[in-house]
Amino acid sequence: MLPPDLPVPLALLIVSCAVTLIVALRYVLSSGLFAFITARVRPGLYAGRGQQIMREVRWSMLSAAIYGTPAGIVLWGWQHHGWTMITVDFAALPWWYHPLSVLIYLAVQDTCFYWAHRWMHQPRWFRIAHGVHHQSRPPTAWTAMSFHPIEAVTGAVVVPLLVFFVPINIAMLGLVLTVATVMGVTNHMGWEMFPRWVVHSPLGKWLITASHHERHHEEYGCNFGLYFRVWDRVCGTDKGLSQRIVAAAGHGCEAAV
């Protein structure tokens, strides 16, 4: 908690820097953890990609500042002025609403990401911005936040805006951010961590995991979603799963749908 008499510009600078450090630390810990797991589970998968990974980390540190700044400003406003519809008391919202709020946040994130992502694949914007993310060929556990600043802004503002309109408990918001972090990293790490009975189940056909997102990095013009395959299916951009990852997971290429 910052002193109430602290000048507003200084307070915003301090809280933005603090949240930026938190976002950067979250990135390093989560990507580092899954990179370590990758080295154990898929030895040699990232061999020879040292320069690529260093580039991914540099872009990700810049993205951390872009994500941390609006989040920090909103956090300050919530703490000092009661901005947002974030609640601390679990009983302030109906028990059934808590899981629903998580689904609402994930669905809105997914929708915004899908359409922003398709926009970023327009030739002009791909050349200006999104090409940075696709320099990672193939992606690694360090790729998740490797964005050009323009693209980082399109993702950084979604949750900070959403908390003004959709009530959510702070614990559920933490769960949303955890899902975003884990899925962002694991969908790029180059191998499938989920078992066949999840990936190829009826539910799995509507969820995005590494097998699905890798296909996007292979072919570019398909599989634009973030968490769910709904928009890809509705808009005819779902091309199924990466045959390389499906085969490496032992699922069989015939299952790459």
Contacts in CASP RR format, 6 or more apart in sequence:
PFRMAT RR
TARGET T0000
AUTHOR 0000-0000-0000
METHOD contacts of the structure
MODEL  1
MLPPDLPVPLALLIVSCAVTLIVALRYVLSSGLFAFITARVRPGLYAGRG
QQIMREVRWSMLSAAIYGTPAGIVLWGWQHHGWTMITVDFAALPWWYHPL
SVLIYLAVQDTCFYWAHRWMHQPRWFRIAHGVHHQSRPPTAWTAMSFHPI
EAVTGAVVVPLLVFFVPINIAMLGLVLTVATVMGVTNHMGWEMFPRWVVH
SPLGKWLITASHHERHHEEYGCNFGLYFRVWDRVCGTDKGLSQRIVAAAG
HGCEAAV
1 79 0 8 1.000
2 11 0 8 1.000
2 14 0 8 1.000
2 15 0 8 1.000
2 76 0 8 1.000
2 79 0 8 1.000
2 80 0 8 1.000
4 80 0 8 1.000
6 14 0 8 1.000
11 76 0 8 1.000
11 80 0 8 1.000
12 72 0 8 1.000
12 73 0 8 1.000
12 76 0 8 1.000
15 72 0 8 1.000
15 73 0 8 1.000
15 75 0 8 1.000
15 76 0 8 1.000
16 68 0 8 1.000
16 69 0 8 1.000
16 72 0 8 1.000
16 73 0 8 1.000
18 72 0 8 1.000
19 68 0 8 1.000
19 69 0 8 1.000
19 71 0 8 1.000
19 72 0 8 1.000
19 75 0 8 1.000
20 64 0 8 1.000
20 65 0 8 1.000
20 67 0 8 1.000
20 68 0 8 1.000
20 69 0 8 1.000
22 68 0 8 1.000
23 64 0 8 1.000
23 67 0 8 1.000
23 68 0 8 1.000
23 71 0 8 1.000
24 60 0 8 1.000
24 61 0 8 1.000
24 64 0 8 1.000
26 181 0 8 1.000
27 60 0 8 1.000
27 64 0 8 1.000
27 144 0 8 1.000
27 145 0 8 1.000
30 181 0 8 1.000
30 182 0 8 1.000
30 185 0 8 1.000
31 60 0 8 1.000
31 141 0 8 1.000
31 142 0 8 1.000
31 144 0 8 1.000
31 145 0 8 1.000
31 185 0 8 1.000
32 141 0 8 1.000
32 142 0 8 1.000
34 141 0 8 1.000
34 185 0 8 1.000
34 186 0 8 1.000
34 189 0 8 1.000
35 46 0 8 1.000
35 140 0 8 1.000
35 141 0 8 1.000
35 142 0 8 1.000
35 189 0 8 1.000
37 193 0 8 1.000
38 45 0 8 1.000
38 46 0 8 1.000
38 140 0 8 1.000
38 141 0 8 1.000
38 189 0 8 1.000
38 190 0 8 1.000
38 191 0 8 1.000
39 45 0 8 1.000
39 46 0 8 1.000
41 191 0 8 1.000
42 190 0 8 1.000
42 191 0 8 1.000
42 248 0 8 1.000
45 190 0 8 1.000
45 191 0 8 1.000
46 53 0 8 1.000
46 140 0 8 1.000
46 141 0 8 1.000
49 140 0 8 1.000
52 135 0 8 1.000
52 136 0 8 1.000
52 137 0 8 1.000
52 140 0 8 1.000
53 140 0 8 1.000
53 142 0 8 1.000
55 135 0 8 1.000
55 146 0 8 1.000
56 136 0 8 1.000
56 140 0 8 1.000
56 142 0 8 1.000
56 143 0 8 1.000
56 146 0 8 1.000
57 142 0 8 1.000
57 146 0 8 1.000
59 132 0 8 1.000
59 145 0 8 1.000
59 146 0 8 1.000
59 147 0 8 1.000
59 148 0 8 1.000
60 142 0 8 1.000
60 144 0 8 1.000
60 145 0 8 1.000
60 146 0 8 1.000
60 147 0 8 1.000
62 149 0 8 1.000
62 152 0 8 1.000
63 145 0 8 1.000
63 146 0 8 1.000
63 147 0 8 1.000
63 149 0 8 1.000
63 152 0 8 1.000
63 156 0 8 1.000
64 145 0 8 1.000
66 149 0 8 1.000
66 152 0 8 1.000
66 153 0 8 1.000
66 156 0 8 1.000
67 145 0 8 1.000
67 152 0 8 1.000
67 155 0 8 1.000
67 156 0 8 1.000
68 156 0 8 1.000
69 156 0 8 1.000
70 156 0 8 1.000
70 157 0 8 1.000
70 160 0 8 1.000
71 156 0 8 1.000
71 159 0 8 1.000
71 160 0 8 1.000
73 160 0 8 1.000
74 83 0 8 1.000
74 84 0 8 1.000
74 160 0 8 1.000
74 163 0 8 1.000
77 83 0 8 1.000
77 84 0 8 1.000
78 84 0 8 1.000
78 86 0 8 1.000
78 163 0 8 1.000
83 164 0 8 1.000
84 163 0 8 1.000
84 164 0 8 1.000
85 163 0 8 1.000
85 164 0 8 1.000
85 165 0 8 1.000
85 166 0 8 1.000
85 167 0 8 1.000
85 168 0 8 1.000
86 163 0 8 1.000
86 167 0 8 1.000
86 168 0 8 1.000
86 169 0 8 1.000
86 170 0 8 1.000
86 173 0 8 1.000
87 93 0 8 1.000
87 167 0 8 1.000
87 168 0 8 1.000
87 169 0 8 1.000
87 170 0 8 1.000
88 169 0 8 1.000
88 170 0 8 1.000
89 169 0 8 1.000
90 98 0 8 1.000
90 169 0 8 1.000
90 171 0 8 1.000
92 169 0 8 1.000
93 101 0 8 1.000
93 167 0 8 1.000
93 169 0 8 1.000
97 167 0 8 1.000
98 169 0 8 1.000
98 172 0 8 1.000
99 172 0 8 1.000
101 166 0 8 1.000
101 167 0 8 1.000
101 168 0 8 1.000
101 169 0 8 1.000
101 172 0 8 1.000
102 168 0 8 1.000
102 172 0 8 1.000
102 175 0 8 1.000
102 176 0 8 1.000
102 179 0 8 1.000
104 166 0 8 1.000
105 159 0 8 1.000
105 162 0 8 1.000
105 166 0 8 1.000
105 168 0 8 1.000
105 172 0 8 1.000
105 173 0 8 1.000
105 176 0 8 1.000
106 176 0 8 1.000
106 179 0 8 1.000
106 227 0 8 1.000
106 228 0 8 1.000
107 228 0 8 1.000
108 158 0 8 1.000
108 162 0 8 1.000
108 166 0 8 1.000
109 158 0 8 1.000
109 159 0 8 1.000
109 176 0 8 1.000
109 180 0 8 1.000
109 226 0 8 1.000
109 227 0 8 1.000
110 225 0 8 1.000
110 226 0 8 1.000
110 227 0 8 1.000
110 228 0 8 1.000
110 230 0 8 1.000
110 231 0 8 1.000
111 231 0 8 1.000
112 154 0 8 1.000
112 155 0 8 1.000
112 158 0 8 1.000
113 155 0 8 1.000
113 158 0 8 1.000
113 224 0 8 1.000
113 225 0 8 1.000
113 226 0 8 1.000
114 224 0 8 1.000
114 225 0 8 1.000
114 226 0 8 1.000
114 231 0 8 1.000
114 232 0 8 1.000
115 231 0 8 1.000
116 151 0 8 1.000
116 154 0 8 1.000
116 155 0 8 1.000
117 130 0 8 1.000
117 224 0 8 1.000
117 225 0 8 1.000
117 226 0 8 1.000
118 224 0 8 1.000
118 237 0 8 1.000
119 125 0 8 1.000
120 126 0 8 1.000
120 129 0 8 1.000
120 130 0 8 1.000
120 151 0 8 1.000
120 154 0 8 1.000
121 130 0 8 1.000
121 220 0 8 1.000
121 221 0 8 1.000
121 224 0 8 1.000
125 150 0 8 1.000
126 134 0 8 1.000
128 148 0 8 1.000
128 150 0 8 1.000
129 147 0 8 1.000
129 148 0 8 1.000
129 149 0 8 1.000
129 150 0 8 1.000
129 151 0 8 1.000
130 148 0 8 1.000
130 151 0 8 1.000
131 148 0 8 1.000
132 146 0 8 1.000
132 147 0 8 1.000
132 148 0 8 1.000
132 151 0 8 1.000
133 143 0 8 1.000
133 146 0 8 1.000
133 147 0 8 1.000
133 148 0 8 1.000
133 151 0 8 1.000
134 217 0 8 1.000
134 220 0 8 1.000
135 146 0 8 1.000
136 143 0 8 1.000
136 146 0 8 1.000
136 188 0 8 1.000
136 217 0 8 1.000
137 217 0 8 1.000
138 190 0 8 1.000
138 214 0 8 1.000
138 217 0 8 1.000
138 218 0 8 1.000
139 188 0 8 1.000
139 189 0 8 1.000
139 190 0 8 1.000
139 214 0 8 1.000
139 217 0 8 1.000
140 188 0 8 1.000
140 189 0 8 1.000
140 190 0 8 1.000
141 185 0 8 1.000
141 186 0 8 1.000
141 188 0 8 1.000
141 189 0 8 1.000
141 190 0 8 1.000
143 188 0 8 1.000
144 181 0 8 1.000
144 184 0 8 1.000
144 185 0 8 1.000
144 187 0 8 1.000
144 188 0 8 1.000
145 152 0 8 1.000
159 173 0 8 1.000
159 176 0 8 1.000
159 177 0 8 1.000
163 173 0 8 1.000
168 176 0 8 1.000
179 227 0 8 1.000
183 208 0 8 1.000
183 226 0 8 1.000
183 227 0 8 1.000
186 193 0 8 1.000
186 209 0 8 1.000
186 210 0 8 1.000
187 208 0 8 1.000
187 209 0 8 1.000
187 210 0 8 1.000
187 212 0 8 1.000
187 213 0 8 1.000
187 214 0 8 1.000
188 210 0 8 1.000
188 213 0 8 1.000
188 217 0 8 1.000
189 210 0 8 1.000
190 210 0 8 1.000
190 214 0 8 1.000
190 245 0 8 1.000
191 210 0 8 1.000
191 245 0 8 1.000
191 248 0 8 1.000
191 249 0 8 1.000
192 199 0 8 1.000
192 209 0 8 1.000
192 210 0 8 1.000
192 211 0 8 1.000
192 245 0 8 1.000
192 246 0 8 1.000
192 248 0 8 1.000
192 249 0 8 1.000
192 251 0 8 1.000
193 209 0 8 1.000
193 210 0 8 1.000
194 209 0 8 1.000
196 249 0 8 1.000
196 250 0 8 1.000
196 251 0 8 1.000
196 255 0 8 1.000
198 204 0 8 1.000
198 207 0 8 1.000
198 209 0 8 1.000
199 209 0 8 1.000
199 211 0 8 1.000
199 241 0 8 1.000
199 249 0 8 1.000
199 251 0 8 1.000
199 255 0 8 1.000
200 251 0 8 1.000
200 255 0 8 1.000
205 229 0 8 1.000
205 257 0 8 1.000
206 228 0 8 1.000
206 229 0 8 1.000
206 230 0 8 1.000
206 233 0 8 1.000
207 227 0 8 1.000
207 228 0 8 1.000
207 229 0 8 1.000
208 223 0 8 1.000
208 225 0 8 1.000
208 226 0 8 1.000
208 227 0 8 1.000
208 228 0 8 1.000
208 229 0 8 1.000
210 242 0 8 1.000
210 245 0 8 1.000
211 241 0 8 1.000
211 242 0 8 1.000
211 245 0 8 1.000
211 246 0 8 1.000
211 249 0 8 1.000
211 251 0 8 1.000
211 256 0 8 1.000
212 223 0 8 1.000
212 229 0 8 1.000
212 240 0 8 1.000
212 241 0 8 1.000
212 242 0 8 1.000
213 223 0 8 1.000
213 225 0 8 1.000
214 241 0 8 1.000
214 242 0 8 1.000
214 244 0 8 1.000
214 245 0 8 1.000
215 222 0 8 1.000
215 223 0 8 1.000
215 239 0 8 1.000
215 240 0 8 1.000
215 241 0 8 1.000
215 242 0 8 1.000
216 222 0 8 1.000
216 223 0 8 1.000
216 224 0 8 1.000
218 242 0 8 1.000
218 244 0 8 1.000
219 239 0 8 1.000
221 237 0 8 1.000
221 239 0 8 1.000
222 232 0 8 1.000
222 237 0 8 1.000
222 238 0 8 1.000
222 239 0 8 1.000
222 240 0 8 1.000
223 232 0 8 1.000
223 237 0 8 1.000
223 238 0 8 1.000
223 239 0 8 1.000
223 240 0 8 1.000
224 231 0 8 1.000
224 232 0 8 1.000
224 237 0 8 1.000
225 231 0 8 1.000
225 232 0 8 1.000
229 238 0 8 1.000
231 237 0 8 1.000
232 238 0 8 1.000
240 256 0 8 1.000
240 257 0 8 1.000
241 255 0 8 1.000
241 256 0 8 1.000
241 257 0 8 1.000
242 256 0 8 1.000
243 253 0 8 1.000
243 256 0 8 1.000
246 252 0 8 1.000
246 253 0 8 1.000
246 255 0 8 1.000
246 256 0 8 1.000
247 253 0 8 1.000
END
